[in-house]
Every structure is written in structure tokens, then in C-alpha cells.
């Protein structure tokens, strides 16, 4: 089968979408499928091109057996509204145009959150009379409303109409969380056309590793109890809560917060930490994907953090599974929902409500003082990781695509959806 996959993020970018699409596609090519990825020159999140890439009209490369087609787009940092929309629109148009000239695939797939990527993929599928599948990773545009990036307006109502139109037009929707499926059903999308395939981890890349003492010493965290947050520093993460929690435990010399990554909120977070004189937070710029295991290795606990917005109770951050693959305990600060359910069901760590710095501080202090509890969570985390592998996710995803390509009726009943994602 030949899969044409639209995504505006792809390696060497290191965000969740780029990693998810790439690691799955590696399995598909290994299994004999052909994969063409339509994307842009890597520049996320700073809006700066990764060397040696150029923002050319059209360039093709091969990456681990995947044919990667990069098209020219309007490049900007991952902040602001107008410029980001121009970025999205340029990718929608350019990916559609150059998609017309790609070898004929069997199916067209796109990933969210933003809908312009999906719109380009759908338009191409119609122009070339191909089946289209929509991978739903976030409930967008609802997310930007709840984050108060934009206020409800006529324009947003039209975007929601486009969103629902794309769901209806897709032969199948693949949701990354069960709650996404429930949301779509509540808005009138037939349940039989929505499959749930939750995120996963590549266990060939993420597995227990000896602590990189050289790396730890270089960043002043050697001999400390390290609470590691590795990922995007953006509005969705609500990391100002972490700053407040760090202030509450600053008298505990052995506790340090390690924050690795980039994002729109990073500069403000650094300024806030400096303003409060917090020496127990270490900020590190975004690192290559290949270096992630080393950074996880110097953490005692993996912090998964989401903003205190009800919508984020529906989200399952992919970093959870990377940390589990490394055999790390999880400390999840989020609204009650999907992420907290996994932590409680698997017994891999502790959950605290989002937006409660005092509870986060109390829990961090407790974990630093109870090494046996941390060790038990670590053991359970490693044991649970095989339930959430990228290979299993790739298998379930390809089963849906094969069903679509062969014109077969949806077969996953409610009970099967639950059982195949546990």
C-alpha cells in the first residue's frame, strides 16, 4: 500500500506530531508499505530553518525508507495568530499543488491539530479521487478558544463548520484518545467511522539507561532529585504553575526542576524564575531527538504538565510513554481525565490537579523523601510500557488504512475499541 501523509511537522523537528508520524512510518516501510510524507522545511517552533535546509519550492529526500517531500511555506515562529495562520494556509496550498504531481497513492492521510493541513489533504483526495483519513490529535479549534487565544466569533464558528465538514468527508477518523471519539459522536459524527488508536513509544529508542553523570554535572543537577519536564513550553502546558511550585520547595536543596525544550512561553518562564530568584530550576534549550534518552536518564521523575483547562483532560501527552519506556515514575499535573486515568490504572506514578502549585510542591517533596515509592513506580512504569508501543499503534493504524483502501465496513465495536487500547 502507498500512503501519502500530510503533516506540517516532521524530523528533524522534535515535537509530538513529527515524532509520531515518523516513528509509525518507519514501521510501515519496514513492513513493505510505501510512505510519502508531504511536509515543509523544518523550522518549528522558533521559525528558524534547521541547517542545512533551505525553504525551497520543492525538495525531496529519503529518511529511513520514507520519501519526504518538502514544499515552500511562509515561515514564522510558533507564536501569534495572524502569522501562524499564514503559515498554515501556505502549507495547505503548497502541499495540495505539489501533491497533485506525486506518484498515485492508495490513500491520503493528514494529522491535526490545525485544520488547514487536513483541508489540503482532503482537497487533494477529491482531486485525485482517493480515500481520505483524518488523524485527530487535538480538538482544534476548540482548544484555541479555551486557551483564550481567540474569543468566540463568526470566524471561529465557520472554522468549526469546516472541522465538522472534514470529519464527515473523511472515510475514517483516527482519534488519539477515547474522549475525542466521544466528543465527535456528541457533535453528530457517526461512531462507526471513528477508530481510537492512542499514542505510543518506540521501545527501541527509549529504554532504561544508566544515569548520564557527565550531562547531569554539566547542568548542575548531579546528586540532586531531578523532576524533569521535557517538551514544549507553550500555552497548553501551563508551566507557570511549575514556577510557583518550585518557589514553594526552594528550601529543599536536593530538589531541582529540569526544563528542556522550546516554545512560546519559555522566555516568560525564564524571566519569572529569575524574578523570584529561583536557583532550583534549570532551563535547557530544545535538544535533538537522538539526545532525549540521555536527558531522561538524569531525571528521577518525569513531570507531565497541562494547563488547568477542562479540555486538556481529554489529552494523552506522548511524553508519558517515552518516560514509561525509560522506566521513570510519572508525576502528572493535569485536569482529571485521560492522562490521570492511565497513571491510576497502571500504577506508574501520582496525579495532582492542574493549577494547584501547592499540591504539586507537596507531591514533589513526598517523592524526594520516599525512594522506595519512586522505585516501585519506576518498576510499574517499565512493566506497563509494552502496552503502549509505537509498533502496536502503527499496526492498529495500518489496519484502519487497509480497511479503508479495500472498501471494508468499519468493524471496531465499542468493546473492541476499549480492549485494543488498554
ZAZA-951522 format. One line per 2 residues: for each residue x, y, z of C-alpha. Coordinates in Angstrom, 2 decimals, always signed. Layout:
N
X,Y,Z ~ ...
***
This chain:
422
+0.00,+0.00,+0.00 ~ +1.18,+3.53,-0.81
+0.32,+6.09,+1.89 ~ +0.50,+9.83,+1.20
+0.71,+11.53,+4.60 ~ +0.27,+15.28,+5.16
+1.93,+16.81,+8.23 ~ +3.45,+20.25,+8.68
+5.86,+18.89,+11.32 ~ +8.44,+16.19,+10.65
+12.01,+15.37,+11.77 ~ +14.44,+16.86,+12.42
+11.69,+18.75,+14.29 ~ +11.09,+17.08,+17.65
+7.51,+17.89,+18.62 ~ +4.86,+15.23,+19.21
+3.39,+15.26,+15.70 ~ +6.76,+14.99,+13.99
+7.84,+12.09,+16.19 ~ +4.52,+10.25,+15.95
+4.28,+10.37,+12.17 ~ +7.94,+9.48,+11.63
+8.14,+6.54,+14.03 ~ +4.94,+4.97,+12.71
+6.04,+5.43,+9.11 ~ +9.34,+3.66,+9.89
+7.35,+0.59,+10.90 ~ +5.17,+0.81,+7.79
+8.13,+0.92,+5.42 ~ +9.74,-1.96,+7.31
+6.56,-3.97,+6.70 ~ +6.72,-3.32,+2.95
+4.42,-0.31,+2.59 ~ +5.43,+2.79,+0.64
+5.14,+6.09,+2.50 ~ +5.36,+9.60,+1.04
+5.24,+12.47,+3.54 ~ +4.18,+15.95,+2.42
+5.71,+18.50,+4.79 ~ +7.69,+21.76,+4.86
+11.26,+22.78,+5.60 ~ +11.87,+22.13,+9.31
+11.57,+25.31,+11.37 ~ +9.31,+24.57,+14.38
+8.99,+26.13,+16.95 ~ +11.28,+29.14,+16.51
+10.53,+29.82,+12.86 ~ +14.21,+29.28,+12.10
+15.35,+26.80,+9.46 ~ +17.26,+23.77,+10.70
+20.62,+23.64,+8.90 ~ +21.33,+22.65,+6.18
+17.72,+23.01,+4.94 ~ +16.55,+25.82,+2.68
+12.98,+26.99,+2.20 ~ +12.85,+25.85,-1.42
+9.77,+25.48,-3.58 ~ +10.25,+21.72,-3.77
+12.80,+19.32,-2.34 ~ +12.79,+15.56,-1.87
+14.82,+13.38,+0.48 ~ +14.68,+9.84,+1.82
+14.62,+9.27,+5.56 ~ +14.63,+5.70,+6.91
+12.91,+4.45,+3.76 ~ +10.30,+7.25,+3.84
+10.06,+9.56,+0.81 ~ +9.89,+13.07,+2.28
+8.61,+15.89,+0.06 ~ +9.19,+19.39,+1.46
+7.45,+22.42,-0.02 ~ +7.98,+26.15,+0.36
+5.87,+27.86,+3.06 ~ +5.62,+31.13,+4.90
+7.86,+30.58,+7.94 ~ +7.23,+32.13,+11.33
+7.72,+31.33,+15.00 ~ +5.07,+29.35,+16.87
+3.51,+32.42,+18.44 ~ +0.91,+34.99,+17.47
-2.19,+34.34,+15.40 ~ -2.06,+36.10,+12.04
+1.41,+34.91,+11.03 ~ +0.69,+31.36,+12.18
-2.48,+31.29,+10.09 ~ -0.48,+32.50,+7.08
+1.98,+29.68,+7.76 ~ -0.85,+27.13,+7.88
-2.52,+28.49,+4.75 ~ +0.72,+28.46,+2.77
+1.29,+24.81,+3.65 ~ -2.30,+23.92,+2.74
-1.92,+25.46,-0.73 ~ +1.60,+24.29,-1.50
+1.10,+20.72,-0.26 ~ -2.07,+20.45,-2.37
-0.36,+21.78,-5.51 ~ +2.70,+19.56,-5.30
+0.61,+16.63,-4.07 ~ -1.03,+16.59,-7.50
+2.28,+15.50,-9.03 ~ +3.20,+12.72,-6.61
+3.03,+9.07,-7.69 ~ -0.53,+7.91,-7.19
-1.08,+6.67,-3.62 ~ -3.76,+4.32,-2.33
-4.86,+6.62,+0.49 ~ -4.34,+10.21,+1.67
-3.92,+10.85,+5.40 ~ -3.45,+14.05,+7.39
-2.80,+14.78,+11.04 ~ -4.07,+17.64,+13.17
-4.21,+19.79,+15.34 ~ -4.54,+22.62,+12.84
-7.21,+22.05,+10.18 ~ -5.55,+23.70,+7.19
-3.26,+20.69,+6.76 ~ -6.36,+18.48,+6.77
-8.13,+20.73,+4.28 ~ -5.24,+20.46,+1.83
-5.14,+16.68,+2.14 ~ -8.92,+16.38,+1.69
-8.85,+18.64,-1.40 ~ -6.11,+16.51,-2.92
-8.05,+13.32,-2.20 ~ -11.06,+14.76,-4.03
-8.98,+15.99,-6.97 ~ -7.32,+12.59,-7.40
-10.37,+10.53,-6.36 ~ -8.67,+8.86,-3.42
-9.94,+7.86,+0.04 ~ -9.06,+10.30,+2.81
-8.37,+9.54,+6.50 ~ -8.22,+12.22,+9.23
-5.96,+11.62,+12.24 ~ -7.29,+13.67,+15.16
-4.62,+14.58,+17.73 ~ -6.31,+17.60,+19.34
-9.75,+19.15,+19.39 ~ -8.91,+22.24,+17.37
-10.27,+25.00,+17.11 ~ -11.97,+24.40,+20.48
-8.53,+24.35,+22.07 ~ -7.61,+27.87,+21.00
-10.93,+29.16,+22.35 ~ -10.43,+27.54,+25.75
-6.87,+28.85,+25.87 ~ -8.37,+32.30,+25.21
-6.05,+32.79,+22.23 ~ -9.15,+33.89,+20.31
-12.62,+34.74,+21.50 ~ -15.72,+33.03,+20.07
-16.62,+34.77,+16.84 ~ -18.25,+34.29,+13.47
-14.87,+33.31,+12.01 ~ -14.38,+30.60,+14.63
-17.89,+29.28,+14.04 ~ -17.02,+28.93,+10.36
-13.77,+27.13,+11.26 ~ -15.79,+24.70,+13.39
-18.10,+24.09,+10.44 ~ -15.05,+23.30,+8.33
-13.82,+20.98,+11.09 ~ -17.09,+19.02,+11.15
-17.19,+19.01,+7.34 ~ -13.74,+17.38,+7.20
-14.75,+14.73,+9.73 ~ -17.81,+13.91,+7.65
-15.86,+13.85,+4.41 ~ -13.18,+11.51,+5.75
-13.66,+7.83,+5.09 ~ -12.44,+7.27,+8.62
-11.29,+9.39,+11.56 ~ -8.50,+8.04,+13.75
-8.63,+9.66,+17.20 ~ -5.66,+9.56,+19.57
-7.87,+9.45,+22.68 ~ -11.23,+7.82,+23.51
-12.59,+11.17,+24.71 ~ -12.01,+12.66,+21.24
-14.27,+9.97,+19.83 ~ -16.95,+10.75,+22.39
-16.74,+14.46,+21.57 ~ -17.21,+13.82,+17.84
-20.15,+11.48,+18.43 ~ -21.78,+14.14,+20.62
-21.42,+16.55,+17.70 ~ -23.09,+14.25,+15.22
-20.22,+12.27,+13.68 ~ -21.20,+8.57,+13.33
-19.34,+6.45,+15.87 ~ -18.68,+3.65,+13.39
-16.38,+5.88,+11.34 ~ -14.17,+6.81,+14.33
-11.37,+4.49,+15.45 ~ -9.27,+5.10,+18.56
-5.53,+4.50,+18.26 ~ -3.76,+6.06,+21.24
-0.16,+7.24,+21.24 ~ +2.85,+5.06,+21.86
+6.60,+4.89,+22.41 ~ +9.42,+3.44,+20.33
+10.98,+0.98,+22.78 ~ +13.99,+0.55,+20.50
+14.83,+4.18,+21.28 ~ +13.51,+4.57,+24.83
+14.63,+2.01,+27.39 ~ +16.24,+2.16,+30.85
+19.68,+3.73,+30.73 ~ +22.40,+4.44,+33.26
+22.36,+7.99,+34.54 ~ +24.49,+10.23,+32.34
+26.54,+11.69,+35.18 ~ +28.59,+13.88,+32.84
+25.44,+15.51,+31.47 ~ +23.99,+15.90,+34.96
+27.15,+17.54,+36.30 ~ +27.38,+19.86,+33.29
+23.98,+21.31,+34.15 ~ +24.36,+21.42,+37.91
+21.92,+18.64,+38.76 ~ +24.37,+15.95,+39.83
+23.42,+14.39,+43.16 ~ +20.00,+16.10,+43.11
+16.45,+14.75,+43.00 ~ +15.58,+15.78,+39.43
+11.99,+16.43,+38.37 ~ +12.24,+16.53,+34.59
+9.91,+18.30,+32.21 ~ +10.97,+17.61,+28.62
+8.74,+19.05,+25.91 ~ +7.04,+22.14,+24.55
+6.89,+25.24,+26.73 ~ +3.66,+26.71,+25.39
+0.23,+27.98,+26.45 ~ -1.21,+24.47,+26.56
+1.26,+23.31,+29.20 ~ +0.52,+25.96,+31.85
+4.07,+25.81,+33.19 ~ +3.71,+28.97,+35.26
+2.21,+26.54,+37.79 ~ +5.59,+24.78,+37.94
+7.35,+28.09,+38.68 ~ +5.02,+28.63,+41.65
+5.61,+25.07,+42.88 ~ +9.38,+25.49,+42.58
+9.18,+28.54,+44.82 ~ +7.33,+26.51,+47.44
+10.11,+23.89,+47.63 ~ +13.12,+26.16,+47.16
+14.27,+25.47,+50.73 ~ +14.76,+21.79,+49.77
+18.30,+21.86,+48.43 ~ +18.11,+18.37,+46.98
+15.15,+19.11,+44.66 ~ +15.69,+20.61,+41.21
+13.38,+21.06,+38.24 ~ +14.92,+20.39,+34.83
+13.05,+22.02,+31.94 ~ +14.20,+21.01,+28.47
+12.52,+22.37,+25.36 ~ +11.32,+25.41,+23.47
+8.05,+27.22,+22.98 ~ +6.17,+30.50,+23.06
+6.13,+30.64,+26.87 ~ +9.77,+29.77,+27.51
+11.13,+33.32,+27.65 ~ +8.47,+34.42,+30.12
+9.07,+31.34,+32.28 ~ +12.78,+32.11,+32.48
+12.02,+35.72,+33.37 ~ +9.62,+34.64,+36.12
+12.15,+32.21,+37.57 ~ +14.80,+34.96,+37.61
+12.36,+37.45,+39.08 ~ +11.74,+35.13,+42.03
+15.42,+34.21,+42.36 ~ +14.77,+30.50,+41.79
+18.01,+28.57,+41.51 ~ +16.18,+25.23,+41.66
+15.03,+25.43,+38.02 ~ +17.43,+24.62,+35.19
+16.34,+25.65,+31.69 ~ +17.85,+23.88,+28.70
+17.21,+24.66,+25.03 ~ +15.38,+22.14,+22.85
+17.56,+19.10,+22.14 ~ +17.78,+16.68,+19.19
+15.52,+13.66,+19.35 ~ +18.55,+11.39,+19.46
+19.61,+13.01,+22.75 ~ +16.29,+12.53,+24.56
+17.20,+9.22,+26.27 ~ +20.26,+10.87,+27.82
+18.17,+13.73,+29.18 ~ +15.53,+11.37,+30.56
+18.31,+9.32,+32.19 ~ +19.25,+12.15,+34.55
+15.65,+12.55,+35.76 ~ +14.27,+10.81,+38.85
+10.67,+11.63,+37.98 ~ +9.06,+12.65,+34.67
+6.72,+15.61,+35.01 ~ +3.79,+15.66,+32.58
+2.13,+19.05,+32.80 ~ -1.03,+20.51,+31.25
-2.88,+23.77,+31.73 ~ -5.87,+23.96,+34.03
-8.46,+23.91,+31.24 ~ -11.17,+21.19,+31.17
-10.41,+20.37,+27.52 ~ -6.93,+19.15,+28.47
-8.49,+16.36,+30.48 ~ -9.08,+14.74,+27.07
-5.39,+14.83,+26.12 ~ -2.85,+12.00,+26.41
+0.64,+13.56,+26.11 ~ +3.07,+11.39,+24.18
+5.85,+12.21,+26.66 ~ +4.11,+9.93,+29.16
+5.00,+6.91,+27.08 ~ +8.59,+7.99,+26.42
+9.12,+8.29,+30.18 ~ +7.49,+4.91,+30.77
+9.80,+3.35,+28.19 ~ +12.73,+4.78,+30.15
+11.33,+3.23,+33.33 ~ +10.61,+6.56,+35.01
+7.85,+7.29,+37.51 ~ +5.27,+9.79,+36.28
+4.07,+12.89,+38.06 ~ +1.08,+14.14,+36.08
-0.34,+17.61,+36.73 ~ -3.46,+17.89,+34.59
-7.24,+18.16,+34.67 ~ -8.84,+14.85,+35.64
-9.23,+12.73,+32.54 ~ -7.32,+10.54,+30.11
-3.77,+11.07,+31.43 ~ -4.75,+10.70,+35.09
-6.69,+7.53,+34.24 ~ -3.61,+5.89,+32.72
-1.47,+6.81,+35.73 ~ -4.05,+5.37,+38.13
-4.84,+2.28,+36.06 ~ -1.20,+1.32,+35.53
+0.04,+2.47,+38.95 ~ +3.02,+4.24,+37.37
+3.08,+7.41,+39.44 ~ +1.00,+10.14,+41.01
-1.53,+12.64,+39.73 ~ -2.20,+16.15,+41.03
-4.85,+18.58,+39.79 ~ -3.74,+21.17,+37.26
-3.25,+24.70,+38.50 ~ -2.53,+23.67,+42.10
+1.12,+24.60,+42.80 ~ +0.78,+23.78,+46.49
-0.31,+20.19,+45.74 ~ +2.41,+19.84,+43.12
+5.01,+21.04,+45.62 ~ +3.76,+18.67,+48.34
+3.88,+15.72,+45.96 ~ +7.37,+16.55,+44.69
+8.60,+16.82,+48.27 ~ +6.99,+13.48,+49.12
+8.59,+11.71,+46.17 ~ +12.01,+13.12,+47.03
+11.67,+11.68,+50.54 ~ +10.30,+8.22,+49.61
+12.85,+6.43,+47.40 ~ +11.08,+3.07,+47.77
+7.85,+4.54,+46.41 ~ +9.76,+6.07,+43.47
+11.41,+2.70,+42.77 ~ +8.06,+0.90,+42.81
+6.52,+3.42,+40.41 ~ +9.57,+3.03,+38.16
+9.17,-0.75,+38.12 ~ +5.48,-0.49,+37.22
+6.18,+2.15,+34.59 ~ +8.65,-0.04,+32.77
+6.32,-3.04,+33.02 ~ +3.41,-1.04,+31.53
+5.39,+0.48,+28.63 ~ +4.92,-2.51,+26.27
+1.16,-1.85,+26.37 ~ +1.79,+1.47,+24.62
+4.37,+0.79,+21.94 ~ +4.66,+2.70,+18.69
+4.68,-0.64,+16.87 ~ +1.26,-1.54,+18.25
-0.01,+1.90,+17.33 ~ +1.38,+1.52,+13.80
-0.29,-1.90,+13.46 ~ -3.69,-0.60,+14.51
-3.36,+2.44,+12.27 ~ -2.42,+0.37,+9.22
-5.37,-1.95,+9.85 ~ -7.70,+1.03,+9.55
-6.00,+2.23,+6.37 ~ -6.18,-1.22,+4.77
-9.87,-1.42,+5.63 ~ -10.46,+1.97,+4.01
-8.44,+1.15,+0.89 ~ -10.28,-2.14,+0.40
-13.67,-0.56,+0.98 ~ -14.48,-2.70,+4.00
-17.09,-1.66,+6.56 ~ -15.95,-0.41,+10.00
-15.57,-3.34,+12.38 ~ -14.42,-1.90,+15.71
-17.26,-2.02,+18.21 ~ -17.17,-0.05,+21.47
-15.83,-3.01,+23.45 ~ -13.14,-3.70,+20.85
-12.03,-0.06,+20.87 ~ -11.57,-0.18,+24.63
-9.81,-3.53,+24.68 ~ -7.37,-2.75,+21.87
-6.24,+0.44,+23.58 ~ -5.55,-0.90,+27.06
***
